Amino acid sequence: MQGNDPRAERTRAAILGAFTELLFSRRYDAIRTADLIAAAGIGRSTFYEHFRGKDDVLVAATEPVLQTLAAAALDRASPAQLRAMLDHVWRQRGFARRLLEGRTGRMLEARLAAMIAARLEPGAPAALRSAAVAAALWTMLRLWLAGTVACPAAELALHLKACACLRAAPVTA
């Protein structure tokens, strides 16, 4: 998609909307690109002008949540921003739980780690630290959505925010 072309934005929104609808009715692995194209009411070439495949659509659909978690990892998200994201995820918890598990969960966790690594200060061992922070954030969110850890969203927001300390450089002797 180029710039602010309203047509391109509408097409992208149609693809993302169709993707979300399909995810409510079937597992991610059961969705074919052809299903997504048909549900969005677009042509194959139009789909590929916007996305390389359904994995790209998944990342785009979850981008706001991933951006907020990455901001938390860098201590750039307020508790209010985190609570708003958690409230949204909680309202869609059945859907979110399915995305946090298995192959999709691993793919999204890797995307989160890459987002964190891209924002770390120069010279940081980005791969190791970003993977650790992403794993901590992802695990907390997954356990909370599964009901394994019961706490209000406001409390979880503070725990997510505390993960920012994991990105700090190790202390040397």
Backbone bond lengths (Angstrom), bond angles and torsions (degrees), N, CA, C in turn:
res aa  C-N    CA-C-N  psi(-1)  N-CA   C-N-CA  omega(-1)  CA-C   N-CA-C  phi
1 M - - - 1.454 - - 1.513 108.26 -
2 Q 1.304 117.20 134.21 1.447 122.63 -178.79 1.520 110.75 -105.46
3 G 1.346 115.75 130.47 1.454 121.41 172.80 1.508 114.69 51.99
4 N 1.320 114.86 -136.94 1.465 121.60 -177.73 1.522 111.46 -112.83
5 D 1.291 118.02 37.45 1.455 122.54 178.98 1.527 108.93 -62.75
6 P 1.338 118.11 113.45 1.470 120.57 -177.13 1.528 113.41 -58.17
7 R 1.324 116.96 -35.61 1.467 120.02 178.87 1.519 111.10 -65.26
8 A 1.314 115.71 -44.04 1.464 120.36 179.31 1.529 110.38 -65.07
9 E 1.323 116.54 -39.52 1.471 120.26 178.10 1.529 110.99 -64.25
10 R 1.340 117.00 -39.75 1.474 120.41 177.71 1.529 110.95 -64.94
11 T 1.318 115.87 -42.08 1.468 119.68 179.22 1.521 110.65 -63.31
12 R 1.316 115.89 -45.66 1.471 120.49 178.87 1.527 110.17 -61.06
13 A 1.320 116.80 -42.99 1.471 120.78 178.24 1.530 110.72 -63.24
14 A 1.330 117.13 -38.43 1.474 120.49 178.40 1.525 110.55 -64.43
15 I 1.314 116.82 -41.06 1.473 120.67 179.08 1.525 109.91 -65.25
16 L 1.326 116.73 -46.98 1.468 120.24 -179.68 1.526 111.39 -64.49
17 G 1.329 117.07 -39.20 1.466 120.64 177.58 1.521 111.89 -64.69
18 A 1.324 116.12 -43.97 1.468 120.52 178.27 1.523 110.34 -63.35
19 F 1.313 116.45 -39.78 1.460 121.32 179.37 1.529 110.57 -61.79
20 T 1.312 116.23 -46.62 1.467 120.58 179.68 1.521 110.54 -61.42
21 E 1.318 117.15 -44.49 1.466 120.66 178.67 1.528 111.36 -60.85
22 L 1.310 116.66 -43.27 1.465 119.92 179.12 1.528 111.24 -64.14
23 L 1.327 116.63 -36.97 1.465 119.53 179.86 1.525 112.54 -66.71
24 F 1.311 117.20 -25.67 1.464 119.35 177.46 1.525 111.30 -73.79
25 S 1.326 116.75 -21.38 1.462 119.09 -176.28 1.528 114.60 -106.76
26 R 1.329 117.51 -13.56 1.470 119.10 179.73 1.519 111.56 -155.27
27 R 1.318 114.79 164.93 1.465 120.89 177.96 1.531 109.84 -67.07
28 Y 1.306 115.27 152.01 1.462 121.14 179.07 1.529 111.42 -54.59
29 D 1.335 116.75 -45.77 1.464 120.48 -177.84 1.525 112.90 -64.57
30 A 1.329 117.24 -20.16 1.466 120.90 179.72 1.530 112.25 -86.45
31 I 1.317 117.14 -8.86 1.466 120.60 179.73 1.527 108.62 -85.79
32 R 1.315 115.49 124.90 1.462 120.90 175.63 1.526 108.35 -98.67
33 T 1.302 115.99 153.77 1.464 120.16 177.35 1.525 109.82 -57.64
34 A 1.315 117.60 -37.90 1.472 121.24 178.69 1.528 110.86 -61.73
35 D 1.346 117.62 -37.43 1.471 121.12 177.20 1.521 110.05 -62.90
36 L 1.311 115.46 -42.82 1.459 121.58 -178.76 1.525 111.21 -65.39
37 I 1.308 116.42 -42.72 1.464 121.39 178.49 1.526 110.27 -62.32
38 A 1.327 116.89 -44.95 1.472 120.79 179.55 1.522 111.05 -64.85
39 A 1.329 117.10 -44.04 1.469 120.55 -178.52 1.525 111.74 -65.63
40 A 1.330 117.15 -32.25 1.467 120.78 179.16 1.523 111.61 -81.16
41 G 1.330 117.04 -13.79 1.463 120.69 179.49 1.521 112.85 69.02
42 I 1.325 116.27 38.08 1.461 121.04 -178.83 1.524 109.21 -127.25
43 G 1.308 115.67 171.24 1.456 120.73 176.38 1.524 111.33 -87.89
44 R 1.306 114.51 161.95 1.467 121.00 -178.84 1.534 111.57 -59.12
45 S 1.326 117.07 -46.44 1.469 119.92 -178.47 1.527 110.83 -64.21
46 T 1.330 116.77 -35.15 1.468 120.20 177.46 1.522 110.17 -64.02
47 F 1.328 116.34 -43.34 1.465 119.64 178.17 1.532 110.11 -56.53
48 Y 1.338 116.11 -48.37 1.465 120.54 -175.51 1.528 113.25 -73.44
49 E 1.320 118.35 -11.69 1.467 120.33 170.75 1.529 110.41 -71.23
50 H 1.329 116.31 -24.12 1.465 121.21 -175.24 1.525 113.70 -106.17
51 F 1.317 117.42 -32.75 1.469 121.74 -175.46 1.524 110.04 -141.20
52 R 1.338 116.20 148.93 1.468 120.81 176.41 1.520 111.42 -78.56
53 G 1.328 116.96 -24.46 1.458 121.56 -178.49 1.511 109.97 176.63
54 K 1.325 116.49 -174.48 1.464 119.28 -174.93 1.524 112.48 -68.81
55 D 1.343 118.47 -26.29 1.463 119.68 176.23 1.529 110.75 -62.74
56 D 1.328 116.58 -39.43 1.468 120.07 176.75 1.528 111.09 -64.20
57 V 1.322 116.52 -36.84 1.468 120.17 178.23 1.528 109.32 -65.99
58 L 1.322 117.08 -42.05 1.463 121.04 177.69 1.525 110.83 -58.26
59 V 1.318 116.66 -46.94 1.468 120.43 179.90 1.528 110.21 -62.59
60 A 1.329 117.49 -44.02 1.468 120.27 179.32 1.526 111.38 -63.18
61 A 1.323 116.93 -39.03 1.469 120.81 -178.93 1.525 111.76 -67.92
62 T 1.316 116.97 -28.87 1.468 120.72 -177.91 1.527 112.24 -101.58
63 E 1.313 117.38 1.33 1.466 122.12 -176.20 1.536 113.86 -53.27
64 P 1.335 120.13 -44.42 1.470 118.31 -179.85 1.534 112.96 -59.70
65 V 1.318 117.08 -40.27 1.469 120.58 178.76 1.524 109.56 -67.80
66 L 1.329 116.99 -44.91 1.460 120.79 179.98 1.528 111.29 -63.30
67 Q 1.327 117.10 -40.40 1.474 121.01 178.43 1.525 110.77 -61.51
68 T 1.325 116.52 -42.12 1.466 120.30 -179.87 1.520 110.67 -66.94
69 L 1.325 117.73 -42.09 1.465 120.57 177.72 1.528 111.02 -64.87
70 A 1.330 117.42 -40.19 1.466 120.42 177.76 1.524 110.29 -64.00
71 A 1.321 116.83 -39.66 1.468 120.15 177.15 1.525 110.61 -63.61
72 A 1.327 116.99 -38.04 1.473 120.60 177.45 1.520 110.33 -63.05
73 A 1.318 116.77 -39.83 1.466 121.27 -179.20 1.519 111.84 -62.92
74 L 1.319 115.87 -26.95 1.463 120.85 -178.21 1.520 111.79 -103.29
75 D 1.333 115.92 11.20 1.466 122.59 -179.32 1.525 111.64 59.56
76 R 1.331 115.86 37.39 1.464 121.35 179.92 1.524 112.37 -116.45
77 A 1.319 117.19 9.79 1.472 121.27 177.91 1.519 107.96 -113.97
78 S 1.302 115.50 134.66 1.465 119.54 177.83 1.530 109.14 -80.03
79 P 1.328 116.80 157.75 1.467 118.54 174.34 1.532 111.97 -55.36
80 A 1.326 117.51 -35.53 1.471 120.51 179.61 1.529 110.92 -65.09
81 Q 1.332 117.72 -41.56 1.467 120.74 177.69 1.526 110.37 -63.36
82 L 1.317 115.95 -42.55 1.462 120.04 179.80 1.522 111.29 -65.82
83 R 1.325 117.04 -41.84 1.477 120.13 178.41 1.520 110.48 -62.26
84 A 1.325 117.32 -42.62 1.471 120.42 179.45 1.529 110.51 -60.89
85 M 1.336 117.11 -43.45 1.458 120.80 178.03 1.524 110.19 -64.27
86 L 1.335 117.06 -44.03 1.467 120.90 -179.53 1.523 111.47 -64.93
87 D 1.324 117.25 -39.30 1.469 120.20 176.93 1.529 110.26 -60.71
88 H 1.330 116.09 -43.02 1.468 120.75 178.68 1.534 110.36 -62.54
89 V 1.325 116.65 -47.32 1.467 121.02 -179.21 1.525 110.29 -63.66
90 W 1.334 116.59 -39.86 1.467 120.22 -179.04 1.526 111.11 -63.26
91 R 1.329 116.38 -40.21 1.471 119.64 179.14 1.529 111.29 -62.82
92 Q 1.312 116.68 -26.22 1.468 122.34 -180.00 1.528 110.70 -112.29
93 R 1.334 117.39 31.64 1.466 120.98 -168.99 1.523 114.62 -60.81
94 G 1.323 118.79 -36.25 1.464 119.36 178.45 1.520 110.64 -62.24
95 F 1.294 115.18 -45.37 1.456 123.90 177.41 1.531 109.49 -63.68
96 A 1.326 116.32 -46.86 1.470 121.27 -177.85 1.524 111.47 -64.23
97 R 1.318 116.97 -41.20 1.475 119.87 179.70 1.524 111.08 -58.46
98 R 1.325 116.25 -41.92 1.471 119.58 179.52 1.534 111.27 -62.84
99 L 1.325 116.16 -36.12 1.462 119.42 -178.81 1.525 112.92 -75.96
100 L 1.318 117.11 -25.87 1.464 120.41 -176.75 1.522 113.01 -80.74
101 E 1.308 117.44 -12.12 1.466 121.73 -176.04 1.524 111.28 -101.43
102 G 1.304 116.01 165.85 1.458 123.26 170.84 1.514 114.64 57.94
103 R 1.322 114.70 -148.49 1.465 121.33 -176.26 1.519 112.23 -61.17
104 T 1.329 117.34 -41.85 1.465 119.10 -179.51 1.519 110.55 -64.77
105 G 1.317 116.77 -41.01 1.462 120.02 178.42 1.514 111.97 -61.71
106 R 1.323 116.65 -43.48 1.471 120.51 178.84 1.528 110.86 -64.41
107 M 1.324 116.31 -40.73 1.458 120.48 179.76 1.534 110.71 -64.27
108 L 1.332 116.53 -44.79 1.459 119.93 -179.34 1.526 111.50 -69.69
109 E 1.324 117.19 -37.02 1.468 119.86 176.72 1.533 110.18 -63.36
110 A 1.332 117.19 -40.02 1.467 120.97 177.40 1.529 110.50 -64.57
111 R 1.324 116.99 -39.13 1.473 120.88 177.19 1.523 109.82 -63.57
112 L 1.336 116.82 -42.82 1.464 120.98 177.55 1.526 109.98 -60.80
113 A 1.323 117.71 -44.85 1.470 121.24 178.82 1.528 110.64 -60.11
114 A 1.329 117.42 -40.98 1.467 120.98 178.74 1.525 111.05 -65.22
115 M 1.325 116.57 -39.21 1.464 120.27 178.38 1.529 110.55 -64.05
116 I 1.313 116.61 -40.85 1.465 121.00 178.83 1.525 109.64 -67.31
117 A 1.329 117.19 -46.49 1.468 121.53 -178.97 1.525 111.36 -58.15
118 A 1.317 116.85 -39.32 1.464 121.08 -178.90 1.523 112.29 -65.48
119 R 1.318 116.33 -20.16 1.465 120.15 -176.35 1.527 113.65 -105.57
120 L 1.322 117.29 -3.20 1.465 119.68 179.40 1.520 110.00 -70.47
121 E 1.320 115.37 153.66 1.458 120.02 179.54 1.529 109.73 -64.24
122 P 1.331 116.45 150.55 1.464 120.38 -179.50 1.532 111.02 -57.16
123 G 1.309 114.64 144.86 1.455 120.15 178.09 1.518 114.08 88.35
124 A 1.297 117.64 -8.36 1.462 120.81 -179.68 1.526 109.13 -75.59
125 P 1.346 117.84 144.82 1.468 118.81 172.98 1.527 108.10 -72.82
126 A 1.314 114.70 77.58 1.460 122.19 -167.74 1.522 114.28 -57.18
127 A 1.306 118.16 -44.18 1.470 119.82 -174.57 1.519 111.42 -62.34
128 L 1.310 117.10 -46.13 1.461 120.93 -178.09 1.525 111.56 -68.07
129 R 1.308 116.61 -49.86 1.471 119.70 -176.91 1.520 112.00 -68.47
130 S 1.320 117.55 -41.34 1.465 118.63 -179.33 1.525 110.98 -66.94
131 A 1.326 117.71 -36.50 1.469 120.49 177.39 1.521 110.71 -64.81
132 A 1.324 117.11 -40.34 1.468 120.77 179.62 1.523 111.29 -65.30
133 V 1.315 116.60 -45.03 1.466 120.47 -179.67 1.523 110.29 -66.14
134 A 1.330 117.25 -45.54 1.467 120.70 179.68 1.521 110.81 -60.12
135 A 1.326 117.23 -42.46 1.470 120.71 179.63 1.524 110.93 -63.29
136 A 1.320 117.09 -41.11 1.467 120.25 178.95 1.526 110.94 -64.32
137 L 1.322 116.94 -47.86 1.467 121.06 179.65 1.527 110.63 -61.31
138 W 1.321 116.11 -47.40 1.469 122.11 -176.76 1.520 110.81 -62.17
139 T 1.341 116.38 -43.75 1.462 120.71 -178.80 1.520 110.86 -65.02
140 M 1.327 117.26 -43.29 1.470 119.27 178.75 1.524 110.99 -60.76
141 L 1.322 116.86 -45.47 1.463 120.75 -179.59 1.528 110.63 -63.68
142 R 1.327 116.91 -43.61 1.470 121.41 -179.19 1.531 111.44 -63.35
143 L 1.328 117.67 -45.79 1.466 121.23 -179.84 1.524 111.44 -65.47
144 W 1.318 116.97 -37.70 1.466 121.15 179.29 1.528 110.11 -66.08
145 L 1.328 116.82 -45.90 1.466 120.00 -179.81 1.523 112.28 -66.36
146 A 1.322 117.04 -32.32 1.469 120.85 179.34 1.523 112.10 -77.19
147 G 1.330 117.36 -11.55 1.459 120.74 -178.47 1.520 113.11 84.37
148 T 1.316 117.50 5.00 1.462 121.67 177.99 1.521 110.33 -67.15
149 V 1.315 115.97 -36.48 1.461 123.14 176.29 1.520 106.72 -116.67
150 A 1.314 115.63 118.64 1.467 119.87 -179.09 1.525 109.11 -104.42
151 C 1.316 115.65 115.67 1.459 120.92 174.41 1.521 107.69 -158.53
152 P 1.321 116.95 156.84 1.466 119.20 177.61 1.537 110.83 -66.24
153 A 1.308 116.16 156.50 1.465 121.19 179.42 1.524 111.23 -57.23
154 A 1.324 117.24 -37.48 1.469 120.50 -179.66 1.525 111.09 -61.64
155 E 1.323 116.73 -38.58 1.469 120.02 178.74 1.526 110.86 -70.70
156 L 1.327 116.86 -42.94 1.459 119.68 178.11 1.526 110.35 -62.04
157 A 1.322 117.40 -37.40 1.466 121.05 178.19 1.526 110.44 -57.02
158 L 1.316 116.91 -41.84 1.470 120.38 178.84 1.526 111.24 -66.73
159 H 1.326 117.21 -38.65 1.469 120.31 177.33 1.532 110.82 -65.91
160 L 1.324 116.93 -40.70 1.462 120.18 177.72 1.526 110.33 -62.99
161 K 1.316 115.61 -42.46 1.464 120.97 179.48 1.525 110.84 -62.65
162 A 1.327 116.84 -35.49 1.468 121.12 -179.59 1.526 112.28 -65.66
163 C 1.320 117.43 -19.36 1.471 120.12 178.59 1.527 111.94 -64.65
164 A 1.312 117.35 -15.37 1.463 120.10 179.53 1.523 111.22 -58.60
165 C 1.328 117.14 -28.93 1.471 119.26 -179.44 1.523 111.44 -65.75
166 L 1.320 118.47 -21.73 1.464 121.33 179.78 1.525 112.52 -69.95
167 R 1.320 117.42 -20.20 1.460 119.99 -178.27 1.516 112.05 -83.22
168 A 1.337 117.74 -11.23 1.460 121.40 -177.88 1.526 110.92 -63.76
169 A 1.307 115.27 149.35 1.465 120.18 178.24 1.521 109.72 -65.95
170 P 1.323 116.81 144.51 1.464 119.14 179.42 1.527 110.87 -64.61
171 V 1.307 115.25 149.43 1.459 121.42 179.02 1.520 107.77 -77.36
172 T 1.307 116.02 132.07 1.463 119.60 178.14 1.515 109.35 -103.31
173 A 1.307 115.43 151.63 1.471 120.63 -177.77 1.500 111.56 -79.85
